[in-house]
Amino acid sequence: MTNPTEKPKKKKLQRRNSWAGEAAENNSFHANVTPKPLISPHSIKSSSSSASTTSRISSLSKRSTPKLKPTHPHSFIRTYQELCEYYKVLPLATVKNHLPRKILDFSADRLKAKDWRPVYEALIADKELHSISIRSRHPKKVVRPKNAIDIITEGVKYPVLFTHFFINTLIKSLTGCLFQSDSLTCLELVGMPIQSKYLTLLLEGISKSKILQHLSLENCPLGDTGVEELCKTLNNLPSITTLNVSSCGLSSVGIGFIASLIKAQKIQRFMETWQKSLRYQNPNLDAMWGIRRIILNSNPQIGDDGVKLLADILEDDLWVKAIDLQKCGIGKIGAIYLISLLEENCVIAIIDIRNNKNVPASLIKEVMSHLRENNKDRVTEYHWLDLGFTSNTSSTWMPSLSKIQKEGKAKSMPNYDLKSSSLTTIKPTRSGYTICKRSLSQPVKGCYQRKY
């Protein structure tokens, strides 16, 4: 006796073959070619869930989505709002806080993957921002080459920016902004995982900028090789006046590259001064281009050898005004090198060697007394940084834009009261060291206000 369930199966197969034959005739196939039967969905083997989701994400990314044409493409404020509405993303208050003052300042640790796309597309064509400051406090500066699934699942524990796709896209957006912006004067990237390949891309944009004045790469894993590439780029970029490479893993080798940068700019500025003197002009040294302040805090491998390189190159320099050397592993010999530098150079306004445990307090007082004599009857725009300075909490290292970002009073010079009338110091000579006494009639005081 036949099973009644077999008849509907044969009818289904006949229907499928007839449908395939009709399709072959409509498509003008040859009569000899037999149409292939349809593949049933049960014959396809289902793969793992992760593979299916990755293929789905890749297929969605390959689809051509219509791009938004913003009404004001060169304005970050308006373009960011339009892109958030277009991608159905809520605009973040951390990104919008300082935008009315044309300042982009936010922390990158809490941004999710969906929040970055409007920022990228609005930043790459901007021409109105004066300052860009992006910070991160994540301790590990390692870029992970992971896919979109890992980013979504682990975005809370690990910052989204610390993946290859997102950090590469951010550097490209910043490079495009530097290429065409005529108003960006400050770029601050704190705690970013900027490795060599990303640094090379960023330096291409920095080299094309003509008005960038303040550059901060604090707490970025540059090392000595990264500083070498940076100094080669800044050698042909006269607009940079402030350079911050704190906590970048520098040693005395990296200080040698910075010293060669100072030397190259010094030679070019001496040539410019000589040309103006031939034309019976009085050159204005303060109005000339070049680096004025170098922040080297929290690089403990610099040591006395790195300080010696800086002291030798700054002995006859007339343009560098401030050197910050907190927590740089400086000892007594390094402090003596700086004292001998201040005896020859009367232009330097700030040499900060605080937070160096191996430097005696008497030598710090001697440095302060020399700085007081250098800045006597002179108003300088450079101020003293806080002890344990970090840009994660405040942006006070910039002489002009700090007032715009966070209002506050200028830092005054630390007050070291000298009770004794004479101070014993050690002066380096070619044969060794000589002990001499220096009379100090007044305590070290002074307040150096910022100039805006």
Secondary structure, 3 states (H helix, E strand, C coil): CCCCCHHHHHHHHHHHHHHHHHHHHHCCCCCCCCCCCCCCHHHCCCCCHHHHHHHHHHHHHHCCCCCCCCCCCCCHHHHHHHHHHHCCCCCCHHHHCCHHHCEEEEECCCCCHHHHHHHHHHHCCCCCCCEEEEECCCCCCCCECCCHHHHHHHCCCCCHHHEHHHHHHHHHHHHHHHHHCCCCCEEEEECCCCCHHHHHHHHHHHHHCCCCCEEECCCCCCHHHHHHHHHHHHCCCCCCCEEECCCCCCEHHHHHHHHHHHHHHHHHHHHHHHHHHHCCCCCCHHHCCCCCEEECCCCCECHHHHHHHHHHHCCCCCCCCEEECCCCCCCHHHHHHHHHHHHHCCCCCEEECCCCCCCCHHHHHHHHHHHHHHCCCCCCCCCCCCCCCCCCCCCCCCCCCHHHHCCCCCCCCCCECCCCCEEEEEEECCCCEEEEEEECCCCECCCCCCCC
